[in-house]
């Protein structure tokens, strides 16, 4: 374990910070939300760099800072990690966050409190639409594919196949389902998505 007393935050010229060329995370959809966070709260999470000023963690914050016209960004150099550990940490830091889930009831209470304080959380990707936060439309499923079925649902039992499908079909995660509220409940077919790859 590294000595926390050796972790120093330093301001680095943004032009000196170099993205990792093989960064496997796609962060286009997250940049605007991070920009809003920086505007609202300041730059509170430093970018983590290796000894050559290549980003280990913080590519989205870096892109947001560029779009905001910042000339310097707060950084921490991970001088205590070997090149191998740097490569592993770059993936691990992103992966472990995927295991966390929202406690929806507690989240709704917090969003309600913030709404009463006139704080707009929608700029960070949260929806607060008259108590119907992130409510998905109801869909009735069947195992049979009939002529009137105009859609199918693909499911994946592992995240790798899902990532392949997103690239293959050009899929994007829908953050806002409000435009689908007026659509009627339908009938579709649920199939194993791997069969379509």
C-alpha positions as CSV (number, residue, x, y, z in Angstrom):
1,X,0.0,0.0,0.0
2,X,1.3,3.4,-1.0
3,X,2.0,6.2,1.6
4,X,-0.9,8.6,1.3
5,X,1.4,11.4,2.5
6,X,3.3,11.1,-0.8
7,X,0.3,11.7,-2.9
8,X,0.5,15.3,-4.0
9,X,-2.0,17.1,-6.2
10,X,-0.2,19.3,-8.8
11,X,-1.6,21.6,-11.5
12,X,-0.3,20.5,-14.9
13,X,-0.7,22.4,-18.1
14,X,-3.5,20.7,-20.0
15,X,-1.3,20.4,-23.1
16,X,1.2,18.3,-21.2
17,X,-1.4,15.7,-20.2
18,X,-1.5,12.9,-22.8
19,X,-4.4,10.5,-23.3
20,X,-3.6,6.8,-23.2
21,X,-3.7,5.8,-26.9
22,X,-5.4,2.4,-26.3
23,X,-8.0,3.6,-23.8
24,X,-10.7,1.0,-24.1
25,X,-13.4,3.2,-22.5
26,X,-15.8,5.1,-24.7
27,X,-16.7,8.3,-22.9
28,X,-18.3,10.5,-25.5
29,X,-21.7,10.4,-23.8
30,X,-20.2,11.3,-20.4
31,X,-18.3,14.4,-21.3
32,X,-21.1,16.9,-21.1
33,X,-22.2,15.7,-17.6
34,X,-18.6,16.0,-16.4
35,X,-18.4,19.5,-17.8
36,X,-21.6,20.4,-15.9
37,X,-20.1,18.9,-12.7
38,X,-16.9,20.9,-13.1
39,X,-18.9,24.1,-13.7
40,X,-21.1,23.5,-10.7
41,X,-18.7,22.1,-8.1
42,X,-15.2,22.7,-9.5
43,X,-12.6,20.2,-10.5
44,X,-12.7,17.9,-7.4
45,X,-11.3,14.7,-8.7
46,X,-7.7,14.9,-10.0
47,X,-6.6,13.2,-13.1
48,X,-4.2,10.3,-12.4
49,X,-1.0,10.2,-14.6
50,X,1.9,7.9,-15.0
51,X,5.5,9.2,-14.9
52,X,5.3,10.2,-18.6
53,X,2.1,12.3,-18.0
54,X,-0.1,9.7,-19.8
55,X,-3.5,9.4,-18.3
56,X,-4.2,6.4,-16.1
57,X,-7.6,7.5,-14.9
58,X,-9.5,10.6,-15.9
59,X,-9.9,10.7,-19.7
60,X,-13.4,12.0,-19.4
61,X,-12.3,14.8,-17.0
62,X,-9.5,15.6,-19.3
63,X,-11.8,16.0,-22.3
64,X,-14.3,18.0,-20.3
65,X,-11.5,20.3,-19.2
66,X,-10.4,20.8,-22.8
67,X,-13.9,21.7,-23.9
68,X,-14.2,24.2,-21.0
69,X,-11.0,25.9,-22.1
70,X,-9.1,25.1,-19.0
71,X,-5.3,25.7,-19.2
72,X,-4.3,23.6,-16.2
73,X,-5.8,20.5,-14.5
74,X,-5.2,19.0,-11.1
75,X,-3.2,15.8,-11.3
76,X,-1.6,13.1,-9.2
77,X,1.4,11.2,-10.6
78,X,1.3,7.5,-9.7
79,X,5.0,7.2,-9.2
80,X,4.7,4.3,-6.8
81,X,3.2,1.9,-9.4
82,X,5.2,-0.2,-11.9
83,X,4.3,-0.1,-15.6
84,X,2.4,-3.4,-15.1
85,X,0.5,-2.1,-12.2
86,X,-0.4,1.0,-14.1
87,X,-1.9,-1.0,-17.0
88,X,-3.9,-3.2,-14.5
89,X,-5.1,-0.2,-12.5
90,X,-6.3,1.6,-15.6
91,X,-8.7,-1.2,-16.3
92,X,-9.5,-2.1,-12.7
93,X,-10.6,1.4,-11.7
94,X,-13.2,1.5,-14.4
95,X,-14.4,-2.1,-14.0
96,X,-15.0,-2.2,-10.3
97,X,-17.4,0.7,-10.5
98,X,-19.7,-1.4,-12.7
99,X,-20.5,-3.6,-9.7
100,X,-22.2,-0.8,-7.8
101,X,-26.0,-0.3,-8.2
102,X,-28.4,2.4,-7.1
103,X,-30.8,1.9,-4.2
104,X,-33.7,3.4,-6.1
105,X,-35.8,4.4,-3.1
106,X,-32.9,6.2,-1.4
107,X,-31.9,7.8,-4.7
108,X,-35.4,9.1,-5.2
109,X,-35.4,10.6,-1.7
110,X,-32.2,12.4,-2.3
111,X,-33.3,13.7,-5.7
112,X,-36.5,14.9,-4.2
113,X,-34.6,16.8,-1.5
114,X,-32.3,18.4,-4.1
115,X,-35.3,19.3,-6.3
116,X,-36.8,21.1,-3.3
117,X,-33.5,23.0,-3.0
118,X,-33.9,24.1,-6.6
119,X,-30.8,22.1,-7.7
120,X,-31.2,20.7,-11.2
121,X,-29.8,17.2,-11.3
122,X,-30.9,16.5,-14.8
123,X,-27.7,18.2,-16.1
124,X,-25.8,15.2,-14.6
125,X,-28.0,12.6,-16.2
126,X,-30.6,12.2,-13.5
127,X,-34.3,12.4,-14.5
128,X,-36.9,13.8,-12.2
129,X,-40.2,13.8,-14.2
130,X,-43.1,14.1,-11.8
131,X,-42.1,11.2,-9.7
132,X,-41.5,8.9,-12.7
133,X,-37.7,8.8,-12.6
134,X,-36.2,6.4,-15.1
135,X,-39.5,4.6,-15.4
136,X,-39.4,2.2,-18.3
137,X,-42.4,1.5,-20.5
138,X,-44.2,-1.8,-19.8
139,X,-43.7,-4.4,-22.4
140,X,-45.4,-7.8,-22.7
141,X,-43.2,-10.6,-24.0
142,X,-43.8,-13.8,-25.9
143,X,-41.6,-16.6,-27.2
144,X,-43.4,-16.6,-30.6
145,X,-42.6,-14.3,-33.5
146,X,-45.8,-13.3,-35.3
147,X,-46.5,-11.0,-38.2
148,X,-47.6,-8.1,-36.0
149,X,-44.4,-8.1,-34.0
150,X,-42.3,-5.1,-35.1
151,X,-39.4,-5.4,-32.7
152,X,-37.3,-7.9,-30.8
153,X,-35.4,-7.8,-27.5
154,X,-31.9,-9.1,-27.4
155,X,-30.4,-10.2,-24.1
156,X,-26.8,-11.0,-23.3
157,X,-25.5,-13.0,-20.4
158,X,-22.1,-11.4,-20.4
159,X,-20.8,-7.8,-20.8
160,X,-18.3,-8.7,-23.6
161,X,-21.0,-9.9,-26.0
162,X,-23.0,-6.7,-25.2
163,X,-20.0,-4.5,-26.1
164,X,-19.6,-6.4,-29.4
165,X,-23.3,-6.0,-30.2
166,X,-23.1,-2.2,-29.4
167,X,-20.3,-1.8,-31.9
168,X,-21.8,-4.1,-34.6
169,X,-25.2,-2.6,-34.6
170,X,-24.2,1.0,-33.6
171,X,-26.3,0.9,-30.4
172,X,-26.3,3.7,-27.9
173,X,-27.6,3.5,-24.3
174,X,-30.8,5.5,-24.0
175,X,-30.6,7.8,-21.0
176,X,-34.0,9.3,-21.4
177,X,-37.1,7.2,-22.2
178,X,-39.6,10.1,-22.0
179,X,-40.1,10.1,-25.8
180,X,-41.3,6.5,-25.6
181,X,-44.0,7.1,-23.0
182,X,-46.8,7.6,-25.5
183,X,-46.0,4.3,-27.3
184,X,-48.6,1.5,-26.6
185,X,-47.7,-1.6,-24.7
186,X,-46.5,-4.1,-27.4
187,X,-45.7,-7.7,-27.9
188,X,-42.2,-8.7,-28.9
189,X,-39.8,-11.6,-28.9
190,X,-37.0,-12.1,-26.5
191,X,-34.0,-13.9,-28.0
192,X,-30.4,-14.7,-27.1
193,X,-28.4,-11.8,-28.5
194,X,-25.3,-13.9,-29.0
195,X,-27.1,-15.7,-31.8
196,X,-27.1,-12.5,-33.8
197,X,-23.4,-11.7,-33.5
